[in-house]
Amino acid sequence: MTKPFTMIAALIFFAMALIHLYRIFTHFQIVVGSHVIPQWCSYFGLVIPALLGILLIRESRS
């Protein structure tokens, strides 16, 4: 039996990973106040949400 709220959370994590993947390929800058967020942060922003999304998909199926 799939768990709908867990599936929704997984989709949100996958959407976050896709946004970071887009940032990696287009090289657009994120500026918070006077600070520029480095490009290498998007690699973590891609891997961690994608892994969490995969784990949530696996959990929703159990």
VMD Tcl script that builds the backbone (N, CA, C; Angstrom):
set m [mol new atoms 186]
animate dup $m
set s [atomselect $m all]
$s set {name element resname resid chain x y z} {
  {N N MET 1 A 0.846 -1.188 0.000}
  {CA C MET 1 A 0.000 0.000 0.000}
  {C C MET 1 A 0.890 1.250 0.000}
  {N N THR 2 A 0.656 2.144 -0.916}
  {CA C THR 2 A 1.447 3.375 -0.971}
  {C C THR 2 A 0.891 4.391 0.014}
  {N N LYS 3 A 1.785 5.187 0.550}
  {CA C LYS 3 A 1.416 6.227 1.507}
  {C C LYS 3 A 1.438 7.563 0.769}
  {N N PRO 4 A 0.287 8.205 0.632}
  {CA C PRO 4 A 0.225 9.393 -0.223}
  {C C PRO 4 A 1.064 10.574 0.282}
  {N N PHE 5 A 1.099 10.815 1.581}
  {CA C PHE 5 A 1.859 11.963 2.073}
  {C C PHE 5 A 3.360 11.743 1.943}
  {N N THR 6 A 3.784 10.505 2.083}
  {CA C THR 6 A 5.194 10.188 1.882}
  {C C THR 6 A 5.568 10.372 0.419}
  {N N MET 7 A 4.682 10.004 -0.472}
  {CA C MET 7 A 4.922 10.175 -1.910}
  {C C MET 7 A 4.998 11.660 -2.274}
  {N N ILE 8 A 4.147 12.473 -1.675}
  {CA C ILE 8 A 4.175 13.914 -1.929}
  {C C ILE 8 A 5.495 14.512 -1.445}
  {N N ALA 9 A 5.956 14.089 -0.264}
  {CA C ALA 9 A 7.241 14.575 0.251}
  {C C ALA 9 A 8.375 14.161 -0.675}
  {N N ALA 10 A 8.340 12.942 -1.199}
  {CA C ALA 10 A 9.369 12.471 -2.131}
  {C C ALA 10 A 9.369 13.322 -3.396}
  {N N LEU 11 A 8.201 13.651 -3.908}
  {CA C LEU 11 A 8.116 14.487 -5.109}
  {C C LEU 11 A 8.667 15.886 -4.863}
  {N N ILE 12 A 8.455 16.417 -3.669}
  {CA C ILE 12 A 9.007 17.732 -3.327}
  {C C ILE 12 A 10.532 17.672 -3.297}
  {N N PHE 13 A 11.079 16.593 -2.722}
  {CA C PHE 13 A 12.531 16.434 -2.710}
  {C C PHE 13 A 13.092 16.303 -4.127}
  {N N PHE 14 A 12.401 15.551 -4.985}
  {CA C PHE 14 A 12.857 15.419 -6.368}
  {C C PHE 14 A 12.788 16.762 -7.103}
  {N N ALA 15 A 11.773 17.563 -6.816}
  {CA C ALA 15 A 11.672 18.886 -7.436}
  {C C ALA 15 A 12.837 19.776 -7.004}
  {N N MET 16 A 13.209 19.703 -5.723}
  {CA C MET 16 A 14.359 20.478 -5.241}
  {C C MET 16 A 15.638 20.036 -5.936}
  {N N ALA 17 A 15.797 18.721 -6.112}
  {CA C ALA 17 A 16.994 18.209 -6.792}
  {C C ALA 17 A 17.034 18.680 -8.240}
  {N N LEU 18 A 15.890 18.705 -8.908}
  {CA C LEU 18 A 15.849 19.168 -10.295}
  {C C LEU 18 A 16.187 20.654 -10.413}
  {N N ILE 19 A 15.767 21.438 -9.443}
  {CA C ILE 19 A 16.095 22.866 -9.455}
  {C C ILE 19 A 17.600 23.060 -9.325}
  {N N HIS 20 A 18.232 22.277 -8.461}
  {CA C HIS 20 A 19.681 22.381 -8.315}
  {C C HIS 20 A 20.398 21.868 -9.558}
  {N N LEU 21 A 19.863 20.849 -10.179}
  {CA C LEU 21 A 20.450 20.364 -11.430}
  {C C LEU 21 A 20.371 21.443 -12.505}
  {N N TYR 22 A 19.258 22.152 -12.577}
  {CA C TYR 22 A 19.112 23.263 -13.512}
  {C C TYR 22 A 20.144 24.349 -13.224}
  {N N ARG 23 A 20.360 24.640 -11.928}
  {CA C ARG 23 A 21.345 25.666 -11.566}
  {C C ARG 23 A 22.754 25.237 -11.960}
  {N N ILE 24 A 23.061 23.952 -11.836}
  {CA C ILE 24 A 24.396 23.465 -12.203}
  {C C ILE 24 A 24.649 23.669 -13.693}
  {N N PHE 25 A 23.645 23.400 -14.528}
  {CA C PHE 25 A 23.844 23.515 -15.971}
  {C C PHE 25 A 23.756 24.946 -16.493}
  {N N THR 26 A 22.976 25.799 -15.840}
  {CA C THR 26 A 22.824 27.164 -16.349}
  {C C THR 26 A 23.733 28.173 -15.651}
  {N N HIS 27 A 24.328 27.802 -14.522}
  {CA C HIS 27 A 25.267 28.652 -13.784}
  {C C HIS 27 A 24.654 29.974 -13.339}
  {N N PHE 28 A 23.359 29.984 -12.982}
  {CA C PHE 28 A 22.818 31.243 -12.491}
  {C C PHE 28 A 23.187 31.425 -11.019}
  {N N GLN 29 A 23.333 32.682 -10.608}
  {CA C GLN 29 A 23.768 33.007 -9.258}
  {C C GLN 29 A 22.588 33.169 -8.329}
  {N N ILE 30 A 22.808 32.779 -7.085}
  {CA C ILE 30 A 21.836 33.026 -6.024}
  {C C ILE 30 A 22.497 34.007 -5.065}
  {N N VAL 31 A 21.839 35.121 -4.845}
  {CA C VAL 31 A 22.377 36.152 -3.969}
  {C C VAL 31 A 21.410 36.332 -2.805}
  {N N VAL 32 A 21.946 36.181 -1.592}
  {CA C VAL 32 A 21.160 36.396 -0.376}
  {C C VAL 32 A 21.780 37.578 0.347}
  {N N GLY 33 A 21.071 38.697 0.330}
  {CA C GLY 33 A 21.629 39.920 0.893}
  {C C GLY 33 A 22.816 40.352 0.057}
  {N N SER 34 A 23.994 40.379 0.675}
  {CA C SER 34 A 25.208 40.727 -0.074}
  {C C SER 34 A 26.087 39.501 -0.315}
  {N N HIS 35 A 25.594 38.318 0.004}
  {CA C HIS 35 A 26.368 37.089 -0.150}
  {C C HIS 35 A 25.936 36.316 -1.399}
  {N N VAL 36 A 26.910 35.865 -2.154}
  {CA C VAL 36 A 26.642 35.017 -3.318}
  {C C VAL 36 A 26.845 33.562 -2.879}
  {N N ILE 37 A 25.827 32.732 -3.093}
  {CA C ILE 37 A 25.911 31.318 -2.732}
  {C C ILE 37 A 26.777 30.621 -3.781}
  {N N PRO 38 A 27.832 29.904 -3.357}
  {CA C PRO 38 A 28.732 29.271 -4.327}
  {C C PRO 38 A 28.038 28.177 -5.140}
  {N N GLN 39 A 28.562 27.971 -6.320}
  {CA C GLN 39 A 27.997 26.976 -7.237}
  {C C GLN 39 A 28.108 25.557 -6.676}
  {N N TRP 40 A 29.173 25.262 -5.929}
  {CA C TRP 40 A 29.384 23.912 -5.422}
  {C C TRP 40 A 28.306 23.502 -4.423}
  {N N CYS 41 A 27.595 24.437 -3.835}
  {CA C CYS 41 A 26.501 24.082 -2.917}
  {C C CYS 41 A 25.388 23.345 -3.650}
  {N N SER 42 A 25.230 23.583 -4.932}
  {CA C SER 42 A 24.179 22.916 -5.697}
  {C C SER 42 A 24.451 21.435 -5.887}
  {N N TYR 43 A 25.714 21.034 -5.801}
  {CA C TYR 43 A 25.996 19.594 -5.888}
  {C C TYR 43 A 25.436 18.868 -4.669}
  {N N PHE 44 A 25.597 19.476 -3.494}
  {CA C PHE 44 A 24.974 18.906 -2.297}
  {C C PHE 44 A 23.453 19.011 -2.384}
  {N N GLY 45 A 22.981 20.124 -2.938}
  {CA C GLY 45 A 21.543 20.315 -3.097}
  {C C GLY 45 A 20.926 19.385 -4.118}
  {N N LEU 46 A 21.738 18.784 -4.949}
  {CA C LEU 46 A 21.254 17.787 -5.901}
  {C C LEU 46 A 21.268 16.396 -5.281}
  {N N VAL 47 A 22.378 16.027 -4.664}
  {CA C VAL 47 A 22.555 14.660 -4.174}
  {C C VAL 47 A 21.685 14.369 -2.953}
  {N N ILE 48 A 21.693 15.253 -1.976}
  {CA C ILE 48 A 20.987 14.969 -0.721}
  {C C ILE 48 A 19.478 14.873 -0.924}
  {N N PRO 49 A 18.805 15.827 -1.574}
  {CA C PRO 49 A 17.361 15.657 -1.776}
  {C C PRO 49 A 17.011 14.464 -2.663}
  {N N ALA 50 A 17.866 14.170 -3.654}
  {CA C ALA 50 A 17.592 13.011 -4.510}
  {C C ALA 50 A 17.656 11.721 -3.698}
  {N N LEU 51 A 18.654 11.596 -2.835}
  {CA C LEU 51 A 18.742 10.408 -1.981}
  {C C LEU 51 A 17.561 10.319 -1.011}
  {N N LEU 52 A 17.183 11.448 -0.437}
  {CA C LEU 52 A 16.028 11.443 0.461}
  {C C LEU 52 A 14.749 11.075 -0.293}
  {N N GLY 53 A 14.622 11.558 -1.509}
  {CA C GLY 53 A 13.452 11.199 -2.317}
  {C C GLY 53 A 13.412 9.713 -2.620}
  {N N ILE 54 A 14.563 9.141 -2.942}
  {CA C ILE 54 A 14.619 7.695 -3.215}
  {C C ILE 54 A 14.249 6.909 -1.968}
  {N N LEU 55 A 14.782 7.320 -0.821}
  {CA C LEU 55 A 14.456 6.623 0.415}
  {C C LEU 55 A 12.971 6.744 0.763}
  {N N LEU 56 A 12.388 7.904 0.495}
  {CA C LEU 56 A 10.958 8.078 0.764}
  {C C LEU 56 A 10.104 7.230 -0.176}
  {N N ILE 57 A 10.514 7.105 -1.430}
  {CA C ILE 57 A 9.783 6.241 -2.370}
  {C C ILE 57 A 9.824 4.794 -1.872}
  {N N ARG 58 A 10.994 4.360 -1.444}
  {CA C ARG 58 A 11.123 2.984 -0.941}
  {C C ARG 58 A 10.275 2.783 0.315}
  {N N GLU 59 A 10.214 3.807 1.177}
  {CA C GLU 59 A 9.439 3.689 2.405}
  {C C GLU 59 A 7.937 3.704 2.121}
  {N N SER 60 A 7.535 4.456 1.119}
  {CA C SER 60 A 6.100 4.540 0.828}
  {C C SER 60 A 5.551 3.235 0.264}
  {N N ARG 61 A 6.428 2.422 -0.307}
  {CA C ARG 61 A 5.981 1.150 -0.872}
  {C C ARG 61 A 5.950 0.034 0.166}
  {N N SER 62 A 6.553 0.258 1.328}
  {CA C SER 62 A 6.571 -0.829 2.331}
  {C C SER 62 A 5.379 -0.768 3.258}
}
mol reanalyze $m
mol bondsrecalc $m
mol representation Tube
mol addrep $m
